[in-house]
Every structure is written in structure tokens, then in C-alpha cells.
Amino acid sequence: MKPLNYAILKYFTKVEEASADNVIEALKGEYGSFKALRKKDVINALMTAEANGLIEETRFELDKDGELAVYYHAHEEGAATINSYIKD
């Protein structure tokens, strides 16, 4: 099993775009018992990945609860970097 942050990054190499809620939903089967698989912590991981140039914001919208949902994707260079460091 990969560290959670690695799994989050790797997820972005397999989807067109995703929000924190999408990441949590996708990873909860394998990482559901991890304390860091909370929305606040996942958002922090996504913002860190964006600051490091691995992913970028694609859009934002209000979710069903009226909270801001920010969507990201791994651009070509970011995905290549992620894949070079994190193997399947």
C-alpha cells in the first residue's frame, strides 16, 4: 500500500479532473481507516501538490451543501513527474 499522499497524487494521473470529495470517495475503500482521509487534510494535500506544480486548478463550483468545490487535474508535465516517482 502506498502512502496516502502518494495515492492522492497517483489518482490524478488516472482521472481527467477531481475535487477533494472525488478523491475521498475514490480512496475510501483502501484508505478509509486513515485519519488523514478527511476533507480538510485532502484539500491541504491538493493545495500542496498545486503549489509544487504537480496539479493545477481546472474549475470550481458550489457543491450540494453550498460549499466551494475546487477541481484539479494533473497536466502533462505534472503527470509525468508523478509517474516517474510513484510507480504502480
Beta strands, then each sheet from edge to edge (+ up, - down):
strand 1: 56-62
strand 2: 68-73
sheet 1: 1+ 2-
end
